[in-house]
Amino acid sequence: MTRMTPMTLRFFLHFLSLLAGNKLILQRRIIYITTFIVLSLLTTAHLASAQFYTIRGMVYDSSRNYPLEAVSVLSTSGKGTITNSEGFYQIEVSETDSIWFSYLNKPTIKFPVLKIVNPMGFDISLMVSIPTLKEVKIRSKNYKQDSTQNRIDYAKIFNYEKPKLKATMNGMGVGFDLDEIINMFRFRRNKSMASFQKRLLLDEQDKFIDHRFNKALVRRLTLMEGTELDSFMFLYRPSYLFTKMAGDYEFQYYIKTAFFRFKRGLLPEALKEEDEE
């Protein structure tokens, strides 16, 4: 049996250390590549499962008096529609989409979906002239149906919650939800979703006030008409909390009391308190 010299032994040990080091580097690279592929697949899955929402509204001429028919409404995802004879349109889009309008081959700028303030009434006017007057039809609206449909169309936005770490149980023990970890670092998307949710909630509250504090009711209780009625509706518009909590008797009593102050040139109670402060 041949004996190993000290020189040969040092060389052999050095060779083994190189092999061990290369193996460790290789293992680390495999872990990095696998993690990158998994995160990429998860991100792609999120994009692929993006929920679609409905944007609807009216398109008018530059004077905003006449609705425009056959205006193209297009989205960056490839979907499109046209306005009907009343200038009304409705289009389904995803949260990453933008929409724009085109009439007589003249396109508008693109409007990102998450920056549209009122998606259920996104009206727009185009710089065109209308040579003849068209009949304007007014469609009756059902507040409860519109509100329910709005909640369905924008369920993902209304139910949005800020991402946070959630513990999960699996065969290997307790871990964390990778989807939530990914969403925590999507700062721009989270900010847009929260802003969009706030706009939808405020729009819903405004429509509820319009539903209860309507001209037909105020006209019946006060007999006001025209600009006088418009001024009263603007100055004495109640808050959302009061409108929601007040019963019919209390709400009608508020209108009559406000009418009494209005006819005598008195400010609403809230404005009066601000002036005194």
Secondary structure, DSSP 4 states (H G I P E B T S, - for coil): -PPPPHHHHHHHHHHHHHHHHHHHHHHHHHHHHHHHHHHHHHHHHHHHTPPEEEEEEEEE-TTSSSB-SS-EEEETTS-EEE--TTSEEEEEEETT-EEEEEETTEE---EEGGG-S-GGG--EE-S---SS----------HHHHHHHHHHHTHHHHT-------EEEETTEEEE-HHHHHHHT-HHHHHHHHHHHHHHHHHHHHHHHHHHS-HHHHHHHH---HHHHHHHHHHTPPPHHHHHH--HHHHHHHHHHHHHHHHTTPPPHHHHHHHH-
